[in-house]
Amino acid sequence: MDTGERVLEALRKYWGYDQFRSPQGEVIQSLISGRDALIVMPTGGGKSLCFQLPALLQSGLTLVVSPLVALMENQVQELRSKALPAATLHSELPPAQKKQIYHALTQQKLRLLYLSPETLLSNQVWEILSQPEIMINGLILDEAHCLVQWGDTFRPAYRRLGAVRSSLLAKKLNKSPLAIAAFTATADPHAQQQLKSVLGLEQPQEFLLNPYRSNLHLQVQTLWTPRGRREKTLQFIKTQGQKSGLVYVRSRRDSEELSQWFQELGYKAHPYHAGLGAMQRRAIEVQWLTDKIQFVVCTSAFGMGINKPDVRWVVHYQAPQLLSEYIQEVGRGGRDGKPAQALTLVSEPTGWLEPSDKQRQEFFAAQTQKQYQKAAQFAQKLPLKGSIAEVTKGNPEGAIALGLLHSIGALTWQNPFTYQRQAKINPQAWQQLQQTQQQIPLLMQRYLRIKTCRWQFLLENFGFDRDAQGMRCGHCDNCQK
């Protein structure tokens, strides 16, 4: 049986499909052949299948680096329901369960291991994966946009992933290629270049699909009073009847307060944010997936990779900072191909009558500036070379400083655990990086105020100029006016 027949047989046996959606088949063939790849596919486009299926057909282990525990557990649960050899490692697992997974790794009984960048680079896990006899055939970066969004400051471990391949291969008896593939629903040309550079992708095969979804109706409504935000949200949800949805907020406090308000009005709604315990978060996900609750009032931590096809509406109670976050979050609506509504609420442009959006933007900008200033000061005190663990021990600023130095090209990783920095750091490089970061949220502000086709604007800003040319989608609020 040739490779193509084996792939189709596995598709039918484990997933119950007779054929692939484009370009799933081509991506799978690329990964099986051991080539690096960059895959940009819309939310709900079937990205997970593209790396799960080849991992199961190959001998050895495929590492899947994923940002959130919920995302990892959902995918592993699905694979195990098919009796497929997959596991996840994260800090919330009980010690006995971790021990079982370590044993399965050393016995080479797993085909897929899901873990965060921090867990991959932890001492105990790295020690096991580095054993010469453990064969690793692939490193998958799922939700790869997180490297671009979070790698400089929030999750600096992402920046070290480019040193993983060479360090692992140096320890292996079997020198077969260790392919790296980055999967995401959103990456503009700048983000694509960053992914290729940071991960060290070698002549990657690129599969770039635009994020346009004809069933997803986009609209933005302007608020003129502080009370208007709640009233508009309630008015919109009333029009949706009992249909399943999501309300996105930008803080834990808003998640708690708004969900309580909805509960008092008789709605089946729950808060969801990173401050809740793991058991609470899992319980809320299950209740929402099984329609025990109608909607979740959540921060950006919710929904990534969760497969609920019949989400009919998404409200952004407050707009996200980044266009890439927006595309990810509205993309959770209408994954079954049926119509879905995406409403974003925005304060009036002056900020005089409804100042909350302006205040939030100023707060985030000030926090980022403070973070960069501290990192720049700390970077000057760093030894020219040394251990990452020593620099970052009890000091999150150390990890951020390393990540930012790597971002401006003033530092290299000798391996995932040691670094070497330049003796002189150009202060202009810091300023340029900060200016670039300050420009990124402005795209979101432009999107919220445009009068032309919203989908055209999105496609242009994600690098799909040809697809956007002369576009008028006919189902965003601007096109319908």
N, C-alpha and C positions, 0 to 999 in steps of 0.2 A: 504493500500500500504506500503510495507516494505521500509527500507532506500535505499537499492540498486535500487529498481524500481523508487523511487523519484529522486535519483541522475541521472539515465539514462534519465528520463523524462525531467529534467531540462537541461541536456546536449543537447538533441534533440531540445527542445523548444527555448532555448536562444543562443546556439552556432551552432546548425544545424548539429551536428555530431551524428552518431549512436553508436560509441564506443570510448573508451579512448585509447590513446597511453600508453604503459607501461612506468613508473609505476603510471600514473595519477590516475587511479581508487583506487589503494592502498593508495596513499597519501591522497586522499579525505576522504576515510574511516577512516584513522588515525586521521585526523583533526576533523571529525564529532564526533569521540569517545572521543575527549577532550585530546588526548595525545600530548606531546611535540614532535617536529620533526625537523630533520636537512635534508634538501633536496638539493643535488648537481645534477643539470641537465644541459646538454649543452644548449648554447644559441639557442633559437628557439625551445626548447623542450616542450613548453606549460606550463611553471611554473605558470603563472598568473591564469589560469583556475583552478589550484589545490587549490588555496585559495579563489578565487572569488565564485566558485560554492558552497562549504560548507557554506560560509558566508551567501549566499542568502537563503539557506535551513534552517538555524538556526534562532531562535529568538535572539534578542540582537544585539550588535554592534561588528564588527571586525575592529580593528585598523590596518592599513597597514603603517608601517614606511618605507619611501622611500627617496632616497637621492636627487633627482632632481625634480624641478617643472615640467619640460617638461615631464618626465616619469609619474608623477602623473596625469597630465592633460590628457595625451594620454589615459591612462587606464580608467580614469573616463569618458572621452568623449565616449569611446567604450561602457562602461556599460550603460551610459544614452541613447545611441542610441538604446539600447535594453529595454529602460524604466525600468531600474533597479535602486534601491535606493542607490546611491553612491554619495560622494562629496569629495572635497579636500580642505584643509585649508593651505594657505601659505601667506607669507608677501606681495606678489604682488596683492592679491585680493583687490578690492575696499571695503570700510567699509560696504556698504549696503549689499554686497554679503556675507561678513563674518557674518553679523547679521542674515541673512536668514539661514545660516548653523548652527549657534549657536541655533537658534530657533528649527530647525529640529532635532538637537541633544537632546535638552531638551524634545521634544515631542516624542523622540524615533522613528523617521520616517526613519532613515538611517540604512542600513545593513553594509555598508563599508565606512570608513573614511580614506582617504589617507592624510598623513602629514609627515613632516620631524621630526627627533629627537628633533630639537630645538623648533619646533612648539608644539609638544606633551608636552614638559617640560616648555612651557610658562605659566605664571600665569593664564591667562584668560581661556585657553583651559583646563588646568589641573583642574581648579575649576569646570568647567562644567562636565568633565568626572568623577570627584570624587563624584558627587552627588549620594547618596545611591541608588536611584531608577533606575538609568541608568545602564542597564545590559550590561556588556562587556564580550564576550565569547572567544575572541582570540586576540593575538598580533602577527602580521606577520612582519617579517623583510625581506623586499624585497631587492634584490641586497646586500645580507648580507656581501659580501666580503668588502664592504665599511667600515664596522666596523673595520675590520683588517687593511685595507690600510690607513684609515683616523682617526681612533678612538683615537690614541695617541696624535696627534698634530693638524691636519687640522680641524677635526670635533669632538672635545672631548665630546660633548653631547652623542655620541654613547656609550661611556663607562658607562653611567648612566642607560642604558636601563634595566640592570639586576635588578634594584631596583623598576621597574614599577609595576610588577605583585603583589608583596606582599603589596605595598602601596595602590594600587587600591582595592584589595580584602579586606583590612582592613576596608574600608569605605562602602562596599556593603552590602545591605540587603540580596541579594541572593548570597550565598557562593558557587555557582557552579564553577567548575574549569575554570581557565583562561589559555588556552593552548598557548604556544609560539612556533612558527615555523619559522625557518630561511631558506630562499631560496637564492641560488646563482648558477651561472654557473661555478664558480672557487673557490675551497677551497682545498688546499693541507692538509695533515694530521695535520700540525701545526695550520693552520687556522681553521680547524674543531674543534680542541681542544680549541682554543681561543673563538670561537663562543659559544661552550657549557659552558665554564667557565664564560665568561662575561655576557651572557644572563641568566645564572642560569637554563639551561635546565635540567629537571628532567627525567632521564632514557628515553631520546628521541629515537623515532623510526628513523632509518637512512635509507635514500634512496640515494645511491651514484652511479651516472652514470658517466662513463669517458667522457671526452670532445671530443673524436675522431669524426671527420666528414669526411667521405670518399670523399665527393664532394668538400672539401676545399683544394686547392693546395697551399702549402707553399713554398716560395722561399726567399732567402736573396741575395742581390747583394752588393758587396764591391765597394766603391767610392775611387778614387785616386786623385781627385781634388775638390776644393770647388764648381766649376761650375757643376761638374758631377751630383750633387744631383738633380738640376733642369732638366738637360738634360735627365737623366735616368727616372725621373718621367714623363716628357713629352713624351718620347719615348714609355713608357709603356702604357700611357693613349691613345696614338694614335692607338695602337694595339687593344684597346677595342671598337673602333667605338663609337656609341652613347649609349653604355650600362651604366647603373647607377652605381655610385661608391662613395667611400669616400677617402679623403686624410687626414691622421692624422699627426698633428704637435704638438709640445710641448710648444708653447708660443703664446700669442695673437698677438704679432708682426709678427711672421711667418705666422699666419693665414691670417692676413690682407695683408701682402706684397705678399705672394704667390698667393692668390686668385686674387689680382689685376693684377699680371703678366699673369695669365691664361685668365682673362677677356680681356686683351690687345691682346692676341693671338686668341680671338674669341670664347673662351669656356664659356658656361653657368655655372659659378661657383661662390660660395659665401663664405665669411668667417663666422665662427661660433665659439664664445667663450663666457666666462662668463661676459666679459665686455660689451657685447651688451645688449640693453634693452629687457625686456620680450617680448614686441610686435614684435620687430625685430626678435628675436629668433623663436617665433611661426610662423612668416611669412616665414622664411627660411625653417623651418621643413615642412610646408605645400607645399611649392614650390618643395622641393626635393621629398616628398612623392607622389606628383602628376606629377612628371617628367617635371616640368617647368624648373628646373635646373638639369644639369647632375650629378654634384657632389658638395660636400661641403668640404672646407678646414677647418678642425675643430680640436679643442683640445679635450681632453678626456671627456669633458662635453656633447658631442654629441653622440646620438645613443643608450644610455642605455634604453632598453625597447621599443624603437621605432620599430614598426613592419612593415618593408618594405621587403617583401620576395625576390624581384628580384635584390638585390645588387650583381652585377657580379664581382666586384673587390674592394679590399681595399689596399691602399698604406700607409705604415708607412714611411713618409718622414724622420722622425727621430724615432728611436726605443723607446718604452716606458721604464721606469725604471724597471718595474716589470713584471714577467712572467704572473701573473694573469691579469694585464691590457691587455697584448698582446692577451691572449686567448679571453678576452671579446671583444676586438676590431676586431680581424679577424673574430670572430664568427658572426659579423653582415653581412658577405657575405654569399650568398647561403642559406638563410633560407628556400627557397622553395625546397631544395634538389637537385637543378641543379648545375652544376659546377661553382665554383667561384675561382678567383685568389687572393692570398694575398702576396704582395711584401713588403719586409722590406729593407730599404737602410741603410748601415752602413759604417762609415769611415774606411779607411785602419788601421790595428791594431796598428801601431806605433804612429799615430797621428802627424807625421812630415809633411806629404804632405796634409792631410785633418784633421785639428785639432778640428773641431767643436764638434764632439761627445765627445771627451776627455774633452774638456773645459766645456761642459754641465754637464758631470758626476761630474767633480771636483767642479763645482759651487753648484750643488744639495747636494753633500756630505758636503761641507763647511757650507751651510745653515742649514742642519740638525744638524751638530755638534754644531753650534752656538745656535740653538734652545734648544738642550738638556742641554747645559751649563747654559743658562739663567734659564731654568726650574729648574735645580738642585739648583741653587743659591736661586731662589724664594721659593722653597719648604722648605728650612731651616727656612724661616721667617714666614711660615704659622702657625696660631694658631693650636693647637692639634685637636680641633673640631670647627665647625662653619658652617656658611651659604655659600653655593656655590655662590649665587648671590652677596654677599658682597665681596668675594674673586675675582670674575671675573668682577665686575662692572668697565667698562672702562679700563679693563686690560686683553687682550687676553692671556698674559703670565700666568696669574693665572689659566685660564681654562686648558691650556696645562700642567702646573705643576700638577694639580689635576689628569688629565688623565694619565700622566706618572707615578705618584705615585701609582695610581691604577694598572697600568700595571706591576710594579715591586712588587706588593703585599704589599706595605707600607701604603695603605689607603683603607678604606671601606666606602661604602655609607650607611648611616643610613636610608635614603630614597632618592628619586631623587634630593632632594634640600639641604641636609646637609651631612657632611662627618666627619670622624674621622681618624686621621693619627697616625702612630707610632711615639713615642717620638724620637727614634734614627733610622736614615735611613742609611742603609749600603751603603757606596760609591761604593762598588764592584757591587752592584745591578745595579747602573746607568751605570757602564762601560760594564757590561754584556749585558744590554739592547741595548746600543749603538753599541756594536760589532755585536749583532744579526741583528740589522737594517742595518749595513754596509754590511753584508753578502748577504742580500736578492737581491740587484741589480746585484750581481756577477752571479747569475743564468741566468739572461737575457743575460749577456755578453757571458757566456758559450754557451747558445743556439745559439747565432748569429755566433759562430765560429766552431760549431761541424761539423764533416764530415759524421756522421751517420744519420739514419732516424730521421727527425725532430719530427714526431708524436710520435715515440718511446721515445724520450727525454722528451716530454711534459707529456706523460702518466706516465713515471717513477717519474717525479717530482711532479705530483699531486696525487701520492700514488696508482696508478693502475699498480703495478709491474707485476701482473699476466697477464694482458691484453697486457703489453708492451713486455713480454718475446719473444725473437726471431722475433720481429715485423720488417717488411719492408713494409711500406705503398704503395710504388710504384708510389706515385704522389707528393712527395716533391722534391725539386731540387736535394738533395743529393741522393735520391733513383733513380732518373732519369738519373744521370750522368753515 
